[in-house]
Amino acid sequence: MAKKKSKNMDMGKPKMSERGEAWFRILVLIISGIILGIWKALIIILSVINWIIVVFSGKRNRGIAELCEYWNTETYKYIRYLTFVSNIRPFPFTSAERMSQFEK
C-alpha cells in the first residue's frame, strides 16, 4: 500500500506552518530591515552623485543605477513578504536580484 504524503511535506522538505512562518517574518523584519535601512542611506548618497554625474557629463553611471535597482527590487520583495503577499524572502535570506533590465 502506498504511503500518503503529509500535507506538511513538499518534495521531501517539511513546510513551515503559517504560525511558524509568521514568527519567522519577525526575524526577517528585523534583519532585512536593518540591512535595507543602511543600504538606503548609501543609495541616497549614490543617487545624488549619479544626478551630479548626469548634470555635468550628460550620461548616467550605469553601475550606480544598477546598484539602485538591486535596492529597489529587494525593498519591493521585503514589503511583499512582510505583508504576506509573497513567500519569496528578501536579501539576505535569498540572493539579491533585480527586476528590470537596463538599456545601453
Phi and psi restraints in degrees (range 20) as a CNS / XPLOR table:
assign (resid 1 and name C) (resid 2 and name N)
       (resid 2 and name CA) (resid 2 and name C) 1.0 -71.8 20.0 2
assign (resid 2 and name N) (resid 2 and name CA)
       (resid 2 and name C) (resid 3 and name N) 1.0 142.0 20.0 2
assign (resid 2 and name C) (resid 3 and name N)
       (resid 3 and name CA) (resid 3 and name C) 1.0 -81.1 20.0 2
assign (resid 3 and name N) (resid 3 and name CA)
       (resid 3 and name C) (resid 4 and name N) 1.0 132.5 20.0 2
assign (resid 3 and name C) (resid 4 and name N)
       (resid 4 and name CA) (resid 4 and name C) 1.0 -74.3 20.0 2
assign (resid 4 and name N) (resid 4 and name CA)
       (resid 4 and name C) (resid 5 and name N) 1.0 142.2 20.0 2
assign (resid 4 and name C) (resid 5 and name N)
       (resid 5 and name CA) (resid 5 and name C) 1.0 -76.1 20.0 2
assign (resid 5 and name N) (resid 5 and name CA)
       (resid 5 and name C) (resid 6 and name N) 1.0 137.7 20.0 2
assign (resid 5 and name C) (resid 6 and name N)
       (resid 6 and name CA) (resid 6 and name C) 1.0 -71.6 20.0 2
assign (resid 6 and name N) (resid 6 and name CA)
       (resid 6 and name C) (resid 7 and name N) 1.0 150.3 20.0 2
assign (resid 6 and name C) (resid 7 and name N)
       (resid 7 and name CA) (resid 7 and name C) 1.0 -63.5 20.0 2
assign (resid 7 and name N) (resid 7 and name CA)
       (resid 7 and name C) (resid 8 and name N) 1.0 -25.3 20.0 2
assign (resid 7 and name C) (resid 8 and name N)
       (resid 8 and name CA) (resid 8 and name C) 1.0 -91.7 20.0 2
assign (resid 8 and name N) (resid 8 and name CA)
       (resid 8 and name C) (resid 9 and name N) 1.0 9.1 20.0 2
assign (resid 8 and name C) (resid 9 and name N)
       (resid 9 and name CA) (resid 9 and name C) 1.0 -112.1 20.0 2
assign (resid 9 and name N) (resid 9 and name CA)
       (resid 9 and name C) (resid 10 and name N) 1.0 133.1 20.0 2
assign (resid 9 and name C) (resid 10 and name N)
       (resid 10 and name CA) (resid 10 and name C) 1.0 -137.2 20.0 2
assign (resid 10 and name N) (resid 10 and name CA)
       (resid 10 and name C) (resid 11 and name N) 1.0 106.1 20.0 2
assign (resid 10 and name C) (resid 11 and name N)
       (resid 11 and name CA) (resid 11 and name C) 1.0 57.2 20.0 2
assign (resid 11 and name N) (resid 11 and name CA)
       (resid 11 and name C) (resid 12 and name N) 1.0 42.6 20.0 2
assign (resid 11 and name C) (resid 12 and name N)
       (resid 12 and name CA) (resid 12 and name C) 1.0 79.3 20.0 2
assign (resid 12 and name N) (resid 12 and name CA)
       (resid 12 and name C) (resid 13 and name N) 1.0 1.3 20.0 2
assign (resid 12 and name C) (resid 13 and name N)
       (resid 13 and name CA) (resid 13 and name C) 1.0 -116.4 20.0 2
assign (resid 13 and name N) (resid 13 and name CA)
       (resid 13 and name C) (resid 14 and name N) 1.0 122.8 20.0 2
assign (resid 13 and name C) (resid 14 and name N)
       (resid 14 and name CA) (resid 14 and name C) 1.0 -69.0 20.0 2
assign (resid 14 and name N) (resid 14 and name CA)
       (resid 14 and name C) (resid 15 and name N) 1.0 138.1 20.0 2
assign (resid 14 and name C) (resid 15 and name N)
       (resid 15 and name CA) (resid 15 and name C) 1.0 -82.9 20.0 2
assign (resid 15 and name N) (resid 15 and name CA)
       (resid 15 and name C) (resid 16 and name N) 1.0 148.3 20.0 2
assign (resid 15 and name C) (resid 16 and name N)
       (resid 16 and name CA) (resid 16 and name C) 1.0 -78.2 20.0 2
assign (resid 16 and name N) (resid 16 and name CA)
       (resid 16 and name C) (resid 17 and name N) 1.0 138.7 20.0 2
assign (resid 16 and name C) (resid 17 and name N)
       (resid 17 and name CA) (resid 17 and name C) 1.0 -64.6 20.0 2
assign (resid 17 and name N) (resid 17 and name CA)
       (resid 17 and name C) (resid 18 and name N) 1.0 160.6 20.0 2
assign (resid 17 and name C) (resid 18 and name N)
       (resid 18 and name CA) (resid 18 and name C) 1.0 -58.0 20.0 2
assign (resid 18 and name N) (resid 18 and name CA)
       (resid 18 and name C) (resid 19 and name N) 1.0 -40.3 20.0 2
assign (resid 18 and name C) (resid 19 and name N)
       (resid 19 and name CA) (resid 19 and name C) 1.0 -67.1 20.0 2
assign (resid 19 and name N) (resid 19 and name CA)
       (resid 19 and name C) (resid 20 and name N) 1.0 -42.8 20.0 2
assign (resid 19 and name C) (resid 20 and name N)
       (resid 20 and name CA) (resid 20 and name C) 1.0 -63.5 20.0 2
assign (resid 20 and name N) (resid 20 and name CA)
       (resid 20 and name C) (resid 21 and name N) 1.0 -39.6 20.0 2
assign (resid 20 and name C) (resid 21 and name N)
       (resid 21 and name CA) (resid 21 and name C) 1.0 -64.9 20.0 2
assign (resid 21 and name N) (resid 21 and name CA)
       (resid 21 and name C) (resid 22 and name N) 1.0 -38.2 20.0 2
assign (resid 21 and name C) (resid 22 and name N)
       (resid 22 and name CA) (resid 22 and name C) 1.0 -63.3 20.0 2
assign (resid 22 and name N) (resid 22 and name CA)
       (resid 22 and name C) (resid 23 and name N) 1.0 -41.8 20.0 2
assign (resid 22 and name C) (resid 23 and name N)
       (resid 23 and name CA) (resid 23 and name C) 1.0 -65.7 20.0 2
assign (resid 23 and name N) (resid 23 and name CA)
       (resid 23 and name C) (resid 24 and name N) 1.0 -38.3 20.0 2
assign (resid 23 and name C) (resid 24 and name N)
       (resid 24 and name CA) (resid 24 and name C) 1.0 -65.0 20.0 2
assign (resid 24 and name N) (resid 24 and name CA)
       (resid 24 and name C) (resid 25 and name N) 1.0 -32.3 20.0 2
assign (resid 24 and name C) (resid 25 and name N)
       (resid 25 and name CA) (resid 25 and name C) 1.0 -64.5 20.0 2
assign (resid 25 and name N) (resid 25 and name CA)
       (resid 25 and name C) (resid 26 and name N) 1.0 -25.9 20.0 2
assign (resid 25 and name C) (resid 26 and name N)
       (resid 26 and name CA) (resid 26 and name C) 1.0 -66.1 20.0 2
assign (resid 26 and name N) (resid 26 and name CA)
       (resid 26 and name C) (resid 27 and name N) 1.0 -41.9 20.0 2
assign (resid 26 and name C) (resid 27 and name N)
       (resid 27 and name CA) (resid 27 and name C) 1.0 -62.6 20.0 2
assign (resid 27 and name N) (resid 27 and name CA)
       (resid 27 and name C) (resid 28 and name N) 1.0 -44.0 20.0 2
assign (resid 27 and name C) (resid 28 and name N)
       (resid 28 and name CA) (resid 28 and name C) 1.0 -62.3 20.0 2
assign (resid 28 and name N) (resid 28 and name CA)
       (resid 28 and name C) (resid 29 and name N) 1.0 -42.0 20.0 2
assign (resid 28 and name C) (resid 29 and name N)
       (resid 29 and name CA) (resid 29 and name C) 1.0 -54.5 20.0 2
assign (resid 29 and name N) (resid 29 and name CA)
       (resid 29 and name C) (resid 30 and name N) 1.0 -46.6 20.0 2
assign (resid 29 and name C) (resid 30 and name N)
       (resid 30 and name CA) (resid 30 and name C) 1.0 -71.9 20.0 2
assign (resid 30 and name N) (resid 30 and name CA)
       (resid 30 and name C) (resid 31 and name N) 1.0 -55.4 20.0 2
assign (resid 30 and name C) (resid 31 and name N)
       (resid 31 and name CA) (resid 31 and name C) 1.0 -67.0 20.0 2
assign (resid 31 and name N) (resid 31 and name CA)
       (resid 31 and name C) (resid 32 and name N) 1.0 -53.0 20.0 2
assign (resid 31 and name C) (resid 32 and name N)
       (resid 32 and name CA) (resid 32 and name C) 1.0 -66.5 20.0 2
assign (resid 32 and name N) (resid 32 and name CA)
       (resid 32 and name C) (resid 33 and name N) 1.0 -34.5 20.0 2
assign (resid 32 and name C) (resid 33 and name N)
       (resid 33 and name CA) (resid 33 and name C) 1.0 -61.8 20.0 2
assign (resid 33 and name N) (resid 33 and name CA)
       (resid 33 and name C) (resid 34 and name N) 1.0 -42.3 20.0 2
assign (resid 33 and name C) (resid 34 and name N)
       (resid 34 and name CA) (resid 34 and name C) 1.0 -65.5 20.0 2
assign (resid 34 and name N) (resid 34 and name CA)
       (resid 34 and name C) (resid 35 and name N) 1.0 -46.9 20.0 2
assign (resid 34 and name C) (resid 35 and name N)
       (resid 35 and name CA) (resid 35 and name C) 1.0 -61.9 20.0 2
assign (resid 35 and name N) (resid 35 and name CA)
       (resid 35 and name C) (resid 36 and name N) 1.0 -46.9 20.0 2
assign (resid 35 and name C) (resid 36 and name N)
       (resid 36 and name CA) (resid 36 and name C) 1.0 -67.3 20.0 2
assign (resid 36 and name N) (resid 36 and name CA)
       (resid 36 and name C) (resid 37 and name N) 1.0 -30.8 20.0 2
assign (resid 36 and name C) (resid 37 and name N)
       (resid 37 and name CA) (resid 37 and name C) 1.0 -67.2 20.0 2
assign (resid 37 and name N) (resid 37 and name CA)
       (resid 37 and name C) (resid 38 and name N) 1.0 -43.9 20.0 2
assign (resid 37 and name C) (resid 38 and name N)
       (resid 38 and name CA) (resid 38 and name C) 1.0 -66.1 20.0 2
assign (resid 38 and name N) (resid 38 and name CA)
       (resid 38 and name C) (resid 39 and name N) 1.0 -44.0 20.0 2
assign (resid 38 and name C) (resid 39 and name N)
       (resid 39 and name CA) (resid 39 and name C) 1.0 -60.5 20.0 2
assign (resid 39 and name N) (resid 39 and name CA)
       (resid 39 and name C) (resid 40 and name N) 1.0 -36.6 20.0 2
assign (resid 39 and name C) (resid 40 and name N)
       (resid 40 and name CA) (resid 40 and name C) 1.0 -61.5 20.0 2
assign (resid 40 and name N) (resid 40 and name CA)
       (resid 40 and name C) (resid 41 and name N) 1.0 -42.0 20.0 2
assign (resid 40 and name C) (resid 41 and name N)
       (resid 41 and name CA) (resid 41 and name C) 1.0 -61.1 20.0 2
assign (resid 41 and name N) (resid 41 and name CA)
       (resid 41 and name C) (resid 42 and name N) 1.0 -41.8 20.0 2
assign (resid 41 and name C) (resid 42 and name N)
       (resid 42 and name CA) (resid 42 and name C) 1.0 -64.4 20.0 2
assign (resid 42 and name N) (resid 42 and name CA)
       (resid 42 and name C) (resid 43 and name N) 1.0 -41.3 20.0 2
assign (resid 42 and name C) (resid 43 and name N)
       (resid 43 and name CA) (resid 43 and name C) 1.0 -63.6 20.0 2
assign (resid 43 and name N) (resid 43 and name CA)
       (resid 43 and name C) (resid 44 and name N) 1.0 -39.2 20.0 2
assign (resid 43 and name C) (resid 44 and name N)
       (resid 44 and name CA) (resid 44 and name C) 1.0 -62.0 20.0 2
assign (resid 44 and name N) (resid 44 and name CA)
       (resid 44 and name C) (resid 45 and name N) 1.0 -45.6 20.0 2
assign (resid 44 and name C) (resid 45 and name N)
       (resid 45 and name CA) (resid 45 and name C) 1.0 -63.2 20.0 2
assign (resid 45 and name N) (resid 45 and name CA)
       (resid 45 and name C) (resid 46 and name N) 1.0 -46.3 20.0 2
assign (resid 45 and name C) (resid 46 and name N)
       (resid 46 and name CA) (resid 46 and name C) 1.0 -65.7 20.0 2
assign (resid 46 and name N) (resid 46 and name CA)
       (resid 46 and name C) (resid 47 and name N) 1.0 -33.6 20.0 2
assign (resid 46 and name C) (resid 47 and name N)
       (resid 47 and name CA) (resid 47 and name C) 1.0 -64.9 20.0 2
assign (resid 47 and name N) (resid 47 and name CA)
       (resid 47 and name C) (resid 48 and name N) 1.0 -41.0 20.0 2
assign (resid 47 and name C) (resid 48 and name N)
       (resid 48 and name CA) (resid 48 and name C) 1.0 -65.4 20.0 2
assign (resid 48 and name N) (resid 48 and name CA)
       (resid 48 and name C) (resid 49 and name N) 1.0 -43.3 20.0 2
assign (resid 48 and name C) (resid 49 and name N)
       (resid 49 and name CA) (resid 49 and name C) 1.0 -61.3 20.0 2
assign (resid 49 and name N) (resid 49 and name CA)
       (resid 49 and name C) (resid 50 and name N) 1.0 -44.3 20.0 2
assign (resid 49 and name C) (resid 50 and name N)
       (resid 50 and name CA) (resid 50 and name C) 1.0 -64.4 20.0 2
assign (resid 50 and name N) (resid 50 and name CA)
       (resid 50 and name C) (resid 51 and name N) 1.0 -37.9 20.0 2
assign (resid 50 and name C) (resid 51 and name N)
       (resid 51 and name CA) (resid 51 and name C) 1.0 -61.8 20.0 2
assign (resid 51 and name N) (resid 51 and name CA)
       (resid 51 and name C) (resid 52 and name N) 1.0 -44.4 20.0 2
assign (resid 51 and name C) (resid 52 and name N)
       (resid 52 and name CA) (resid 52 and name C) 1.0 -63.0 20.0 2
assign (resid 52 and name N) (resid 52 and name CA)
       (resid 52 and name C) (resid 53 and name N) 1.0 -42.5 20.0 2
assign (resid 52 and name C) (resid 53 and name N)
       (resid 53 and name CA) (resid 53 and name C) 1.0 -58.9 20.0 2
assign (resid 53 and name N) (resid 53 and name CA)
       (resid 53 and name C) (resid 54 and name N) 1.0 -44.7 20.0 2
assign (resid 53 and name C) (resid 54 and name N)
       (resid 54 and name CA) (resid 54 and name C) 1.0 -64.9 20.0 2
assign (resid 54 and name N) (resid 54 and name CA)
       (resid 54 and name C) (resid 55 and name N) 1.0 -41.6 20.0 2
assign (resid 54 and name C) (resid 55 and name N)
       (resid 55 and name CA) (resid 55 and name C) 1.0 -62.0 20.0 2
assign (resid 55 and name N) (resid 55 and name CA)
       (resid 55 and name C) (resid 56 and name N) 1.0 -42.4 20.0 2
assign (resid 55 and name C) (resid 56 and name N)
       (resid 56 and name CA) (resid 56 and name C) 1.0 -89.2 20.0 2
assign (resid 56 and name N) (resid 56 and name CA)
       (resid 56 and name C) (resid 57 and name N) 1.0 -31.3 20.0 2
assign (resid 56 and name C) (resid 57 and name N)
       (resid 57 and name CA) (resid 57 and name C) 1.0 -105.4 20.0 2
assign (resid 57 and name N) (resid 57 and name CA)
       (resid 57 and name C) (resid 58 and name N) 1.0 -18.3 20.0 2
assign (resid 57 and name C) (resid 58 and name N)
       (resid 58 and name CA) (resid 58 and name C) 1.0 81.5 20.0 2
assign (resid 58 and name N) (resid 58 and name CA)
       (resid 58 and name C) (resid 59 and name N) 1.0 3.3 20.0 2
assign (resid 58 and name C) (resid 59 and name N)
       (resid 59 and name CA) (resid 59 and name C) 1.0 -132.6 20.0 2
assign (resid 59 and name N) (resid 59 and name CA)
       (resid 59 and name C) (resid 60 and name N) 1.0 140.7 20.0 2
assign (resid 59 and name C) (resid 60 and name N)
       (resid 60 and name CA) (resid 60 and name C) 1.0 -81.9 20.0 2
assign (resid 60 and name N) (resid 60 and name CA)
       (resid 60 and name C) (resid 61 and name N) 1.0 157.2 20.0 2
assign (resid 60 and name C) (resid 61 and name N)
       (resid 61 and name CA) (resid 61 and name C) 1.0 -87.6 20.0 2
assign (resid 61 and name N) (resid 61 and name CA)
       (resid 61 and name C) (resid 62 and name N) 1.0 113.1 20.0 2
assign (resid 61 and name C) (resid 62 and name N)
       (resid 62 and name CA) (resid 62 and name C) 1.0 -62.4 20.0 2
assign (resid 62 and name N) (resid 62 and name CA)
       (resid 62 and name C) (resid 63 and name N) 1.0 -39.1 20.0 2
assign (resid 62 and name C) (resid 63 and name N)
       (resid 63 and name CA) (resid 63 and name C) 1.0 -61.0 20.0 2
assign (resid 63 and name N) (resid 63 and name CA)
       (resid 63 and name C) (resid 64 and name N) 1.0 -44.3 20.0 2
assign (resid 63 and name C) (resid 64 and name N)
       (resid 64 and name CA) (resid 64 and name C) 1.0 -65.2 20.0 2
assign (resid 64 and name N) (resid 64 and name CA)
       (resid 64 and name C) (resid 65 and name N) 1.0 -42.7 20.0 2
assign (resid 64 and name C) (resid 65 and name N)
       (resid 65 and name CA) (resid 65 and name C) 1.0 -62.4 20.0 2
assign (resid 65 and name N) (resid 65 and name CA)
       (resid 65 and name C) (resid 66 and name N) 1.0 -40.3 20.0 2
assign (resid 65 and name C) (resid 66 and name N)
       (resid 66 and name CA) (resid 66 and name C) 1.0 -67.3 20.0 2
assign (resid 66 and name N) (resid 66 and name CA)
       (resid 66 and name C) (resid 67 and name N) 1.0 -39.9 20.0 2
assign (resid 66 and name C) (resid 67 and name N)
       (resid 67 and name CA) (resid 67 and name C) 1.0 -62.8 20.0 2
assign (resid 67 and name N) (resid 67 and name CA)
       (resid 67 and name C) (resid 68 and name N) 1.0 -39.8 20.0 2
assign (resid 67 and name C) (resid 68 and name N)
       (resid 68 and name CA) (resid 68 and name C) 1.0 -63.3 20.0 2
assign (resid 68 and name N) (resid 68 and name CA)
       (resid 68 and name C) (resid 69 and name N) 1.0 -37.6 20.0 2
assign (resid 68 and name C) (resid 69 and name N)
       (resid 69 and name CA) (resid 69 and name C) 1.0 -66.8 20.0 2
assign (resid 69 and name N) (resid 69 and name CA)
       (resid 69 and name C) (resid 70 and name N) 1.0 -36.8 20.0 2
assign (resid 69 and name C) (resid 70 and name N)
       (resid 70 and name CA) (resid 70 and name C) 1.0 -59.9 20.0 2
assign (resid 70 and name N) (resid 70 and name CA)
       (resid 70 and name C) (resid 71 and name N) 1.0 -44.3 20.0 2
assign (resid 70 and name C) (resid 71 and name N)
       (resid 71 and name CA) (resid 71 and name C) 1.0 -64.0 20.0 2
assign (resid 71 and name N) (resid 71 and name CA)
       (resid 71 and name C) (resid 72 and name N) 1.0 -43.2 20.0 2
assign (resid 71 and name C) (resid 72 and name N)
       (resid 72 and name CA) (resid 72 and name C) 1.0 -57.4 20.0 2
assign (resid 72 and name N) (resid 72 and name CA)
       (resid 72 and name C) (resid 73 and name N) 1.0 -47.2 20.0 2
assign (resid 72 and name C) (resid 73 and name N)
       (resid 73 and name CA) (resid 73 and name C) 1.0 -63.8 20.0 2
assign (resid 73 and name N) (resid 73 and name CA)
       (resid 73 and name C) (resid 74 and name N) 1.0 -45.7 20.0 2
assign (resid 73 and name C) (resid 74 and name N)
       (resid 74 and name CA) (resid 74 and name C) 1.0 -67.4 20.0 2
assign (resid 74 and name N) (resid 74 and name CA)
       (resid 74 and name C) (resid 75 and name N) 1.0 -35.3 20.0 2
assign (resid 74 and name C) (resid 75 and name N)
       (resid 75 and name CA) (resid 75 and name C) 1.0 -66.4 20.0 2
assign (resid 75 and name N) (resid 75 and name CA)
       (resid 75 and name C) (resid 76 and name N) 1.0 -40.7 20.0 2
assign (resid 75 and name C) (resid 76 and name N)
       (resid 76 and name CA) (resid 76 and name C) 1.0 -61.8 20.0 2
assign (resid 76 and name N) (resid 76 and name CA)
       (resid 76 and name C) (resid 77 and name N) 1.0 -46.2 20.0 2
assign (resid 76 and name C) (resid 77 and name N)
       (resid 77 and name CA) (resid 77 and name C) 1.0 -63.1 20.0 2
assign (resid 77 and name N) (resid 77 and name CA)
       (resid 77 and name C) (resid 78 and name N) 1.0 -38.7 20.0 2
assign (resid 77 and name C) (resid 78 and name N)
       (resid 78 and name CA) (resid 78 and name C) 1.0 -61.0 20.0 2
assign (resid 78 and name N) (resid 78 and name CA)
       (resid 78 and name C) (resid 79 and name N) 1.0 -48.9 20.0 2
assign (resid 78 and name C) (resid 79 and name N)
       (resid 79 and name CA) (resid 79 and name C) 1.0 -66.3 20.0 2
assign (resid 79 and name N) (resid 79 and name CA)
       (resid 79 and name C) (resid 80 and name N) 1.0 -42.5 20.0 2
assign (resid 79 and name C) (resid 80 and name N)
       (resid 80 and name CA) (resid 80 and name C) 1.0 -62.4 20.0 2
assign (resid 80 and name N) (resid 80 and name CA)
       (resid 80 and name C) (resid 81 and name N) 1.0 -38.9 20.0 2
assign (resid 80 and name C) (resid 81 and name N)
       (resid 81 and name CA) (resid 81 and name C) 1.0 -69.0 20.0 2
assign (resid 81 and name N) (resid 81 and name CA)
       (resid 81 and name C) (resid 82 and name N) 1.0 -44.7 20.0 2
assign (resid 81 and name C) (resid 82 and name N)
       (resid 82 and name CA) (resid 82 and name C) 1.0 -69.3 20.0 2
assign (resid 82 and name N) (resid 82 and name CA)
       (resid 82 and name C) (resid 83 and name N) 1.0 -24.1 20.0 2
assign (resid 82 and name C) (resid 83 and name N)
       (resid 83 and name CA) (resid 83 and name C) 1.0 -96.1 20.0 2
assign (resid 83 and name N) (resid 83 and name CA)
       (resid 83 and name C) (resid 84 and name N) 1.0 11.3 20.0 2
assign (resid 83 and name C) (resid 84 and name N)
       (resid 84 and name CA) (resid 84 and name C) 1.0 63.9 20.0 2
assign (resid 84 and name N) (resid 84 and name CA)
       (resid 84 and name C) (resid 85 and name N) 1.0 20.4 20.0 2
assign (resid 84 and name C) (resid 85 and name N)
       (resid 85 and name CA) (resid 85 and name C) 1.0 -77.1 20.0 2
assign (resid 85 and name N) (resid 85 and name CA)
       (resid 85 and name C) (resid 86 and name N) 1.0 -33.1 20.0 2
assign (resid 85 and name C) (resid 86 and name N)
       (resid 86 and name CA) (resid 86 and name C) 1.0 -137.4 20.0 2
assign (resid 86 and name N) (resid 86 and name CA)
       (resid 86 and name C) (resid 87 and name N) 1.0 156.4 20.0 2
assign (resid 86 and name C) (resid 87 and name N)
       (resid 87 and name CA) (resid 87 and name C) 1.0 -105.6 20.0 2
assign (resid 87 and name N) (resid 87 and name CA)
       (resid 87 and name C) (resid 88 and name N) 1.0 11.1 20.0 2
assign (resid 87 and name C) (resid 88 and name N)
       (resid 88 and name CA) (resid 88 and name C) 1.0 -82.6 20.0 2
assign (resid 88 and name N) (resid 88 and name CA)
       (resid 88 and name C) (resid 89 and name N) 1.0 116.4 20.0 2
assign (resid 88 and name C) (resid 89 and name N)
       (resid 89 and name CA) (resid 89 and name C) 1.0 -76.7 20.0 2
assign (resid 89 and name N) (resid 89 and name CA)
       (resid 89 and name C) (resid 90 and name N) 1.0 145.2 20.0 2
assign (resid 89 and name C) (resid 90 and name N)
       (resid 90 and name CA) (resid 90 and name C) 1.0 -81.4 20.0 2
assign (resid 90 and name N) (resid 90 and name CA)
       (resid 90 and name C) (resid 91 and name N) 1.0 173.2 20.0 2
assign (resid 90 and name C) (resid 91 and name N)
       (resid 91 and name CA) (resid 91 and name C) 1.0 -59.6 20.0 2
assign (resid 91 and name N) (resid 91 and name CA)
       (resid 91 and name C) (resid 92 and name N) 1.0 138.1 20.0 2
assign (resid 91 and name C) (resid 92 and name N)
       (resid 92 and name CA) (resid 92 and name C) 1.0 -95.4 20.0 2
assign (resid 92 and name N) (resid 92 and name CA)
       (resid 92 and name C) (resid 93 and name N) 1.0 10.9 20.0 2
assign (resid 92 and name C) (resid 93 and name N)
       (resid 93 and name CA) (resid 93 and name C) 1.0 -81.6 20.0 2
assign (resid 93 and name N) (resid 93 and name CA)
       (resid 93 and name C) (resid 94 and name N) 1.0 -16.1 20.0 2
assign (resid 93 and name C) (resid 94 and name N)
       (resid 94 and name CA) (resid 94 and name C) 1.0 -138.1 20.0 2
assign (resid 94 and name N) (resid 94 and name CA)
       (resid 94 and name C) (resid 95 and name N) 1.0 169.9 20.0 2
assign (resid 94 and name C) (resid 95 and name N)
       (resid 95 and name CA) (resid 95 and name C) 1.0 -73.2 20.0 2
assign (resid 95 and name N) (resid 95 and name CA)
       (resid 95 and name C) (resid 96 and name N) 1.0 150.3 20.0 2
assign (resid 95 and name C) (resid 96 and name N)
       (resid 96 and name CA) (resid 96 and name C) 1.0 -71.6 20.0 2
assign (resid 96 and name N) (resid 96 and name CA)
       (resid 96 and name C) (resid 97 and name N) 1.0 143.9 20.0 2
assign (resid 96 and name C) (resid 97 and name N)
       (resid 97 and name CA) (resid 97 and name C) 1.0 -147.1 20.0 2
assign (resid 97 and name N) (resid 97 and name CA)
       (resid 97 and name C) (resid 98 and name N) 1.0 167.6 20.0 2
assign (resid 97 and name C) (resid 98 and name N)
       (resid 98 and name CA) (resid 98 and name C) 1.0 -124.2 20.0 2
assign (resid 98 and name N) (resid 98 and name CA)
       (resid 98 and name C) (resid 99 and name N) 1.0 154.6 20.0 2
assign (resid 98 and name C) (resid 99 and name N)
       (resid 99 and name CA) (resid 99 and name C) 1.0 -90.0 20.0 2
assign (resid 99 and name N) (resid 99 and name CA)
       (resid 99 and name C) (resid 100 and name N) 1.0 -38.8 20.0 2
assign (resid 99 and name C) (resid 100 and name N)
       (resid 100 and name CA) (resid 100 and name C) 1.0 -103.9 20.0 2
assign (resid 100 and name N) (resid 100 and name CA)
       (resid 100 and name C) (resid 101 and name N) 1.0 159.3 20.0 2
assign (resid 100 and name C) (resid 101 and name N)
       (resid 101 and name CA) (resid 101 and name C) 1.0 -102.4 20.0 2
assign (resid 101 and name N) (resid 101 and name CA)
       (resid 101 and name C) (resid 102 and name N) 1.0 143.0 20.0 2
assign (resid 101 and name C) (resid 102 and name N)
       (resid 102 and name CA) (resid 102 and name C) 1.0 -89.7 20.0 2
assign (resid 102 and name N) (resid 102 and name CA)
       (resid 102 and name C) (resid 103 and name N) 1.0 146.9 20.0 2
assign (resid 102 and name C) (resid 103 and name N)
       (resid 103 and name CA) (resid 103 and name C) 1.0 -80.6 20.0 2
assign (resid 103 and name N) (resid 103 and name CA)
       (resid 103 and name C) (resid 104 and name N) 1.0 156.6 20.0 2
